[in-house]
Amino acid sequence: MSDPGVRSDVRRWLVTGATGFVGKAVVARLAFEDSCIPVAGCRRDVSLPGNAELAVTPSLGPDADWSGALQGVETVVHTAARVHVMDEDAADPLAEYRRANVEGTLALARQAAQAGVRRFVFVSSIKVNGEQTATGSAFSAADAPAPVDPYGVSKAEAEAGLFALGRETGMEIVVVRPPLVYGPGVGGNFARMMQWVARGVPLPLGAVDNRRSLVGLDNLVDLLVTCLEHPAAANRVFLAGDGEDLSTTDLLHRVAAAMGRRARLVPVPPVLLRAGARAVGRGEMARRLLDSLQVDISHTRETLGWEPPVSVDEGLRRAVVSLVG
């Protein structure tokens, strides 16, 4: 029996992880659309913008009951996940990632298919492709998965399970793999980097000639919204990006420019930076700052007719405004 409180004359799109960095932005984008009602999947009661509705959802896991949140839903945008943990303390990290990101995702997807959901849009990670690219090369959507860390492995396994479930049930699966996402409210290392630049801290990164792809939050949200209904998106993998790759040195200069200041960068040879980072147990951080990771979004552009609507400089300006006002 249908829920008498659920309107049948509008489309309902469930966004999981709706208090997270990406999920919150997706809800905000959809909340003032006349053609749909975003159902914000949250684990607690929160205030929501526009016409968004709240669905209190369970923690992501194999035994979670999503039936209430899926009532009347046409499409799911699944952003909830156990995210990449820098200082991992779990005894078996891979098992923890699998419980949430594989078993939890597939439990949600099975229930979605049973509830008649037409399309399931999964926010995965470029880590499914790997951790770095060689100079002059870029990851593509056609590459065989080559994840390295537990988080990447769990996302790759979730993707495989979703496509298998889609073939079994007929529910359309769309996978989007973003690289590092930045924008208003960004946290982690990107926020710390902006804070260093804002305080004028000298950084030994003035001679880094790598290339890295990023994706602004507004660009990623625009791509996800495109994937909600585009007929060519069904049962495909798409890589996300801004369409412009930057060296770490260039990124810092452009973050500083967005703040109206100059970056204080010292040109230390990368070989010395790597050696120093290894000596203090920060080898992984050095790889993210010094290695290349490029993403080819030509398949995304050509298949969906999509272009990133926000430039890198504008995206950085929006991120900076949210940090320093």
C-alpha positions as a Markdown table, in Angstrom:
| # | Residue | x | y | z |
|---|---|---|---|---|
| 1 | Met | 0.0 | 0.0 | 0.0 |
| 2 | Ser | 1.4 | 3.4 | -0.9 |
| 3 | Asp | 2.1 | 6.0 | 1.8 |
| 4 | Pro | -0.8 | 8.5 | 1.9 |
| 5 | Gly | 1.8 | 11.2 | 2.8 |
| 6 | Val | 3.8 | 10.7 | -0.4 |
| 7 | Arg | 2.7 | 12.7 | -3.5 |
| 8 | Ser | 2.4 | 10.7 | -6.7 |
| 9 | Asp | 2.5 | 13.6 | -9.1 |
| 10 | Val | 6.2 | 14.5 | -8.6 |
| 11 | Arg | 9.4 | 12.7 | -9.0 |
| 12 | Arg | 11.2 | 11.8 | -5.8 |
| 13 | Trp | 15.0 | 11.5 | -5.8 |
| 14 | Leu | 16.7 | 10.0 | -2.7 |
| 15 | Val | 20.1 | 11.5 | -1.9 |
| 16 | Thr | 22.0 | 9.4 | 0.7 |
| 17 | Gly | 24.7 | 11.0 | 2.8 |
| 18 | Ala | 22.8 | 14.3 | 2.6 |
| 19 | Thr | 24.7 | 16.0 | 5.4 |
| 20 | Gly | 28.0 | 15.2 | 3.8 |
| 21 | Phe | 30.2 | 17.4 | 1.6 |
| 22 | Val | 28.8 | 16.2 | -1.8 |
| 23 | Gly | 25.3 | 15.0 | -0.7 |
| 24 | Lys | 24.5 | 18.3 | 1.0 |
| 25 | Ala | 25.4 | 20.2 | -2.2 |
| 26 | Val | 23.3 | 17.8 | -4.4 |
| 27 | Val | 20.2 | 18.4 | -2.1 |
| 28 | Ala | 20.8 | 22.1 | -2.2 |
| 29 | Arg | 21.0 | 22.1 | -6.0 |
| 30 | Leu | 17.7 | 20.1 | -6.4 |
| 31 | Ala | 15.8 | 21.7 | -3.5 |
| 32 | Phe | 14.4 | 24.5 | -5.7 |
| 33 | Glu | 13.6 | 22.5 | -8.8 |
| 34 | Asp | 9.9 | 22.4 | -9.7 |
| 35 | Ser | 10.2 | 19.0 | -11.4 |
| 36 | Cys | 11.3 | 16.9 | -8.4 |
| 37 | Ile | 11.5 | 16.6 | -4.6 |
| 38 | Pro | 14.9 | 15.6 | -3.2 |
| 39 | Val | 14.6 | 13.3 | -0.3 |
| 40 | Ala | 17.6 | 14.0 | 1.9 |
| 41 | Gly | 18.8 | 10.8 | 3.5 |
| 42 | Cys | 20.3 | 11.7 | 6.9 |
| 43 | Arg | 20.9 | 9.8 | 10.1 |
| 44 | Arg | 19.5 | 12.7 | 12.2 |
| 45 | Asp | 16.9 | 15.4 | 12.0 |
| 46 | Val | 18.3 | 18.5 | 10.1 |
| 47 | Ser | 16.9 | 21.6 | 8.6 |
| 48 | Leu | 16.7 | 21.5 | 4.8 |
| 49 | Pro | 16.4 | 24.1 | 2.0 |
| 50 | Gly | 13.5 | 24.6 | -0.4 |
| 51 | Asn | 11.2 | 21.7 | -1.0 |
| 52 | Ala | 13.6 | 19.0 | 0.2 |
| 53 | Glu | 12.1 | 16.4 | 2.5 |
| 54 | Leu | 13.9 | 14.5 | 5.3 |
| 55 | Ala | 14.2 | 10.8 | 5.5 |
| 56 | Val | 16.0 | 9.6 | 8.6 |
| 57 | Thr | 18.1 | 6.7 | 7.3 |
| 58 | Pro | 20.2 | 3.9 | 8.9 |
| 59 | Ser | 23.9 | 3.6 | 9.1 |
| 60 | Leu | 25.4 | 2.1 | 5.9 |
| 61 | Gly | 25.7 | -1.6 | 6.4 |
| 62 | Pro | 24.5 | -5.0 | 5.2 |
| 63 | Asp | 21.4 | -5.2 | 7.5 |
| 64 | Ala | 20.1 | -1.6 | 7.1 |
| 65 | Asp | 16.4 | -1.2 | 6.4 |
| 66 | Trp | 15.9 | 1.5 | 3.7 |
| 67 | Ser | 12.2 | 0.9 | 3.1 |
| 68 | Gly | 11.0 | 4.1 | 4.6 |
| 69 | Ala | 13.4 | 6.3 | 2.7 |
| 70 | Leu | 12.7 | 4.5 | -0.6 |
| 71 | Gln | 8.9 | 5.0 | -0.6 |
| 72 | Gly | 7.9 | 6.5 | -3.9 |
| 73 | Val | 11.5 | 7.2 | -5.0 |
| 74 | Glu | 12.4 | 7.1 | -8.7 |
| 75 | Thr | 16.2 | 7.6 | -8.6 |
| 76 | Val | 18.8 | 7.2 | -5.9 |
| 77 | Val | 22.0 | 9.3 | -5.7 |
| 78 | His | 24.3 | 7.4 | -3.4 |
| 79 | Thr | 26.9 | 9.6 | -1.8 |
| 80 | Ala | 27.1 | 8.0 | 1.6 |
| 81 | Ala | 30.2 | 6.0 | 2.2 |
| 82 | Arg | 33.0 | 5.1 | 4.6 |
| 83 | Val | 35.4 | 7.7 | 3.3 |
| 84 | His | 39.2 | 7.5 | 2.9 |
| 85 | Val | 40.7 | 7.6 | 6.4 |
| 86 | Met | 44.1 | 9.2 | 6.8 |
| 87 | Asp | 44.9 | 7.9 | 10.2 |
| 88 | Glu | 43.3 | 4.5 | 10.0 |
| 89 | Asp | 43.0 | 2.7 | 13.4 |
| 90 | Ala | 40.8 | -0.3 | 12.4 |
| 91 | Ala | 42.3 | -3.7 | 12.9 |
| 92 | Asp | 41.1 | -4.8 | 9.5 |
| 93 | Pro | 40.6 | -1.6 | 7.4 |
| 94 | Leu | 39.5 | -3.5 | 4.2 |
| 95 | Ala | 36.8 | -5.4 | 6.2 |
| 96 | Glu | 35.4 | -2.1 | 7.5 |
| 97 | Tyr | 35.4 | -0.5 | 4.1 |
| 98 | Arg | 33.7 | -3.6 | 2.6 |
| 99 | Arg | 31.0 | -3.6 | 5.3 |
| 100 | Ala | 29.9 | -0.1 | 4.5 |
| 101 | Asn | 30.9 | 0.6 | 0.9 |
| 102 | Val | 30.3 | -2.9 | -0.6 |
| 103 | Glu | 27.8 | -4.7 | 1.6 |
| 104 | Gly | 26.0 | -1.5 | 2.7 |
| 105 | Thr | 25.8 | -0.2 | -0.9 |
| 106 | Leu | 24.5 | -3.4 | -2.3 |
| 107 | Ala | 21.9 | -3.8 | 0.5 |
| 108 | Leu | 20.6 | -0.4 | -0.4 |
| 109 | Ala | 20.6 | -1.1 | -4.1 |
| 110 | Arg | 18.8 | -4.4 | -3.7 |
| 111 | Gln | 16.0 | -2.7 | -1.7 |
| 112 | Ala | 15.9 | 0.1 | -4.2 |
| 113 | Ala | 15.4 | -2.4 | -7.1 |
| 114 | Gln | 12.6 | -4.1 | -5.1 |
| 115 | Ala | 11.0 | -0.7 | -4.5 |
| 116 | Gly | 10.9 | 0.0 | -8.2 |
| 117 | Val | 13.7 | 2.6 | -8.3 |
| 118 | Arg | 14.5 | 3.2 | -12.0 |
| 119 | Arg | 18.1 | 4.4 | -11.7 |
| 120 | Phe | 20.9 | 4.2 | -9.1 |
| 121 | Val | 23.7 | 6.8 | -9.4 |
| 122 | Phe | 26.7 | 5.8 | -7.4 |
| 123 | Val | 29.4 | 8.3 | -6.4 |
| 124 | Ser | 32.6 | 6.2 | -6.6 |
| 125 | Ser | 36.2 | 7.3 | -6.7 |
| 126 | Ile | 39.1 | 7.8 | -9.1 |
| 127 | Lys | 41.0 | 5.5 | -6.7 |
| 128 | Val | 39.2 | 2.6 | -8.6 |
| 129 | Asn | 41.5 | 3.4 | -11.5 |
| 130 | Gly | 44.6 | 3.7 | -9.3 |
| 131 | Glu | 46.7 | 6.1 | -7.4 |
| 132 | Gln | 48.8 | 7.9 | -10.0 |
| 133 | Thr | 49.4 | 8.3 | -13.7 |
| 134 | Ala | 52.6 | 8.5 | -15.7 |
| 135 | Thr | 53.7 | 11.7 | -17.2 |
| 136 | Gly | 51.6 | 12.5 | -20.3 |
| 137 | Ser | 49.0 | 9.8 | -19.6 |
| 138 | Ala | 45.5 | 10.0 | -18.0 |
| 139 | Phe | 43.0 | 7.6 | -16.5 |
| 140 | Ser | 40.0 | 6.9 | -18.7 |
| 141 | Ala | 36.6 | 5.3 | -18.1 |
| 142 | Ala | 37.6 | 2.3 | -20.2 |
| 143 | Asp | 40.6 | 1.4 | -18.0 |
| 144 | Ala | 40.5 | -1.8 | -16.1 |
| 145 | Pro | 40.2 | -1.1 | -12.4 |
| 146 | Ala | 43.5 | -1.1 | -10.5 |
| 147 | Pro | 42.8 | 0.1 | -7.0 |
| 148 | Val | 45.6 | 0.0 | -4.4 |
| 149 | Asp | 44.3 | 1.0 | -1.0 |
| 150 | Pro | 41.3 | -0.5 | 0.9 |
| 151 | Tyr | 39.0 | 2.4 | 0.1 |
| 152 | Gly | 39.7 | 2.1 | -3.6 |
| 153 | Val | 39.2 | -1.7 | -3.5 |
| 154 | Ser | 35.9 | -1.3 | -1.7 |
| 155 | Lys | 34.6 | 1.2 | -4.3 |
| 156 | Ala | 35.7 | -1.1 | -7.2 |
| 157 | Glu | 33.9 | -4.1 | -5.6 |
| 158 | Ala | 30.8 | -2.0 | -5.0 |
| 159 | Glu | 30.8 | -0.9 | -8.7 |
| 160 | Ala | 31.1 | -4.5 | -9.9 |
| 161 | Gly | 28.3 | -5.6 | -7.5 |
| 162 | Leu | 26.0 | -2.8 | -8.7 |
| 163 | Phe | 26.4 | -3.6 | -12.4 |
| 164 | Ala | 25.7 | -7.3 | -11.7 |
| 165 | Leu | 22.6 | -6.3 | -9.7 |
| 166 | Gly | 21.5 | -4.0 | -12.5 |
| 167 | Arg | 21.8 | -6.8 | -15.1 |
| 168 | Glu | 19.7 | -9.1 | -12.8 |
| 169 | Thr | 17.0 | -6.6 | -11.9 |
| 170 | Gly | 16.9 | -4.1 | -14.8 |
| 171 | Met | 17.6 | -1.1 | -12.6 |
| 172 | Glu | 19.9 | 1.3 | -14.4 |
| 173 | Ile | 23.3 | 1.9 | -12.8 |
| 174 | Val | 25.4 | 5.0 | -13.3 |
| 175 | Val | 28.9 | 5.3 | -11.8 |
| 176 | Val | 30.7 | 8.6 | -11.4 |
| 177 | Arg | 34.4 | 8.5 | -10.3 |
| 178 | Pro | 35.6 | 11.9 | -9.1 |
| 179 | Pro | 39.2 | 12.8 | -8.2 |
| 180 | Leu | 39.8 | 15.2 | -5.3 |
| 181 | Val | 36.7 | 17.4 | -4.8 |
| 182 | Tyr | 37.1 | 21.0 | -3.6 |
| 183 | Gly | 34.6 | 23.7 | -3.0 |
| 184 | Pro | 32.7 | 25.6 | -0.2 |
| 185 | Gly | 33.0 | 23.6 | 3.0 |
| 186 | Val | 35.9 | 21.4 | 1.9 |
| 187 | Gly | 37.8 | 19.8 | 4.7 |
| 188 | Gly | 40.9 | 17.6 | 5.1 |
| 189 | Asn | 44.2 | 18.4 | 3.4 |
| 190 | Phe | 42.7 | 20.8 | 0.9 |
| 191 | Ala | 41.4 | 23.0 | 3.7 |
| 192 | Arg | 44.7 | 22.9 | 5.6 |
| 193 | Met | 46.5 | 23.9 | 2.4 |
| 194 | Met | 44.2 | 26.9 | 2.0 |
| 195 | Gln | 44.8 | 27.8 | 5.6 |
| 196 | Trp | 48.6 | 27.7 | 5.1 |
| 197 | Val | 48.3 | 29.9 | 2.1 |
| 198 | Ala | 46.0 | 32.3 | 3.9 |
| 199 | Arg | 48.5 | 32.6 | 6.9 |
| 200 | Gly | 51.4 | 33.2 | 4.5 |
| 201 | Val | 53.2 | 30.0 | 5.6 |
| 202 | Pro | 56.3 | 29.3 | 3.4 |
| 203 | Leu | 55.8 | 26.0 | 1.7 |
| 204 | Pro | 58.6 | 24.0 | 0.0 |
| 205 | Leu | 56.5 | 23.3 | -3.1 |
| 206 | Gly | 57.7 | 25.9 | -5.6 |
| 207 | Ala | 59.3 | 23.4 | -8.0 |
| 208 | Val | 56.7 | 20.6 | -8.4 |
| 209 | Asp | 56.1 | 19.9 | -12.1 |
| 210 | Asn | 53.4 | 17.2 | -11.7 |
| 211 | Arg | 49.9 | 17.3 | -13.2 |
| 212 | Arg | 46.7 | 16.6 | -11.1 |
| 213 | Ser | 43.1 | 16.6 | -12.0 |
| 214 | Leu | 40.6 | 18.0 | -9.6 |
| 215 | Val | 36.8 | 18.6 | -9.7 |
| 216 | Gly | 35.0 | 21.6 | -8.2 |
| 217 | Leu | 32.0 | 20.7 | -6.0 |
| 218 | Asp | 29.7 | 22.6 | -8.3 |
| 219 | Asn | 31.0 | 20.8 | -11.4 |
| 220 | Leu | 30.6 | 17.4 | -9.7 |
| 221 | Val | 27.0 | 18.2 | -8.6 |
| 222 | Asp | 26.2 | 19.4 | -12.1 |
| 223 | Leu | 27.5 | 16.1 | -13.5 |
| 224 | Leu | 25.5 | 14.0 | -11.0 |
| 225 | Val | 22.3 | 16.0 | -11.8 |
| 226 | Thr | 22.9 | 15.4 | -15.5 |
| 227 | Cys | 23.3 | 11.6 | -14.8 |
| 228 | Leu | 19.9 | 11.5 | -13.0 |
| 229 | Glu | 18.0 | 11.6 | -16.2 |
| 230 | His | 20.2 | 11.6 | -19.3 |
| 231 | Pro | 19.3 | 8.5 | -21.3 |
| 232 | Ala | 22.9 | 7.9 | -22.4 |
| 233 | Ala | 24.1 | 7.7 | -18.8 |
| 234 | Ala | 22.4 | 4.3 | -18.1 |
| 235 | Asn | 24.8 | 1.5 | -17.2 |
| 236 | Arg | 28.0 | 3.5 | -17.8 |
| 237 | Val | 31.0 | 4.7 | -15.9 |
| 238 | Phe | 31.9 | 8.4 | -16.1 |
| 239 | Leu | 35.0 | 10.2 | -14.8 |
| 240 | Ala | 34.6 | 13.7 | -13.3 |
| 241 | Gly | 36.9 | 16.6 | -13.6 |
| 242 | Asp | 37.3 | 20.3 | -14.2 |
| 243 | Gly | 38.9 | 19.8 | -17.6 |
| 244 | Glu | 42.1 | 21.6 | -16.6 |
| 245 | Asp | 45.0 | 19.8 | -14.9 |
| 246 | Leu | 47.3 | 21.7 | -12.5 |
| 247 | Ser | 50.7 | 21.2 | -10.9 |
| 248 | Thr | 50.8 | 21.4 | -7.1 |
| 249 | Thr | 52.8 | 24.6 | -7.5 |
| 250 | Asp | 50.3 | 26.2 | -9.9 |
| 251 | Leu | 47.4 | 25.1 | -7.7 |
| 252 | Leu | 49.0 | 26.9 | -4.7 |
| 253 | His | 49.6 | 30.1 | -6.8 |
| 254 | Arg | 46.0 | 30.1 | -7.9 |
| 255 | Val | 44.6 | 29.5 | -4.4 |
| 256 | Ala | 46.6 | 32.5 | -3.3 |
| 257 | Ala | 45.3 | 34.5 | -6.2 |
| 258 | Ala | 41.8 | 33.7 | -5.2 |
| 259 | Met | 42.6 | 35.2 | -1.8 |
| 260 | Gly | 44.1 | 38.3 | -3.4 |
| 261 | Arg | 47.6 | 37.5 | -2.2 |
| 262 | Arg | 50.9 | 35.8 | -3.3 |
| 263 | Ala | 51.8 | 32.3 | -2.3 |
| 264 | Arg | 55.1 | 31.9 | -0.4 |
| 265 | Leu | 56.7 | 28.9 | -2.2 |
| 266 | Val | 60.3 | 27.7 | -1.8 |
| 267 | Pro | 61.6 | 25.8 | -4.8 |
| 268 | Val | 62.9 | 22.6 | -3.1 |
| 269 | Pro | 63.7 | 19.7 | -5.5 |
| 270 | Pro | 61.0 | 17.0 | -5.3 |
| 271 | Val | 63.6 | 14.3 | -4.7 |
| 272 | Leu | 64.5 | 15.9 | -1.5 |
| 273 | Leu | 60.9 | 16.4 | -0.5 |
| 274 | Arg | 60.2 | 12.7 | -1.1 |
| 275 | Ala | 63.2 | 11.6 | 1.0 |
| 276 | Gly | 62.3 | 13.9 | 3.9 |
| 277 | Ala | 58.7 | 12.8 | 3.8 |
| 278 | Arg | 59.7 | 9.1 | 4.0 |
| 279 | Ala | 62.0 | 9.9 | 6.9 |
| 280 | Val | 59.1 | 11.2 | 9.0 |
| 281 | Gly | 56.5 | 8.7 | 7.9 |
| 282 | Arg | 54.7 | 11.0 | 5.5 |
| 283 | Gly | 55.4 | 9.2 | 2.2 |
| 284 | Glu | 51.7 | 9.0 | 1.3 |
| 285 | Met | 51.2 | 12.7 | 1.7 |
| 286 | Ala | 54.3 | 13.4 | -0.5 |
| 287 | Arg | 52.9 | 11.1 | -3.2 |
| 288 | Arg | 49.7 | 13.1 | -3.3 |
| 289 | Leu | 51.6 | 16.4 | -3.5 |
| 290 | Leu | 54.3 | 15.3 | -6.0 |
| 291 | Asp | 52.9 | 12.5 | -8.2 |
| 292 | Ser | 50.6 | 13.1 | -11.2 |
| 293 | Leu | 47.0 | 11.9 | -11.4 |
| 294 | Gln | 45.3 | 13.0 | -14.5 |
| 295 | Val | 41.7 | 12.2 | -15.6 |
| 296 | Asp | 40.5 | 12.1 | -19.2 |
| 297 | Ile | 36.9 | 13.3 | -19.2 |
| 298 | Ser | 36.4 | 13.2 | -22.9 |
| 299 | His | 34.1 | 10.2 | -22.7 |
| 300 | Thr | 31.9 | 12.1 | -20.2 |
| 301 | Arg | 31.8 | 15.1 | -22.4 |
| 302 | Glu | 31.0 | 13.2 | -25.6 |
| 303 | Thr | 28.5 | 10.8 | -24.1 |
| 304 | Leu | 26.5 | 13.3 | -22.1 |
| 305 | Gly | 27.2 | 16.5 | -24.0 |
| 306 | Trp | 28.4 | 17.8 | -20.7 |
| 307 | Glu | 30.9 | 20.6 | -20.0 |
| 308 | Pro | 32.1 | 21.7 | -16.5 |
| 309 | Pro | 30.1 | 24.8 | -15.9 |
| 310 | Val | 32.5 | 26.4 | -13.4 |
| 311 | Ser | 36.2 | 27.3 | -14.2 |
| 312 | Val | 39.0 | 26.2 | -11.8 |
| 313 | Asp | 39.6 | 29.8 | -10.8 |
| 314 | Glu | 36.0 | 30.4 | -10.0 |
| 315 | Gly | 35.7 | 27.1 | -8.1 |
| 316 | Leu | 38.8 | 28.1 | -6.1 |
| 317 | Arg | 37.3 | 31.5 | -5.4 |
| 318 | Arg | 34.1 | 29.9 | -4.0 |
| 319 | Ala | 36.1 | 27.6 | -1.8 |
| 320 | Val | 38.2 | 30.4 | -0.5 |
| 321 | Val | 35.3 | 32.6 | 0.3 |
| 322 | Ser | 33.8 | 29.8 | 2.4 |
| 323 | Leu | 37.0 | 29.5 | 4.3 |
| 324 | Val | 38.2 | 33.1 | 4.9 |
| 325 | Gly | 35.0 | 35.1 | 4.2 |
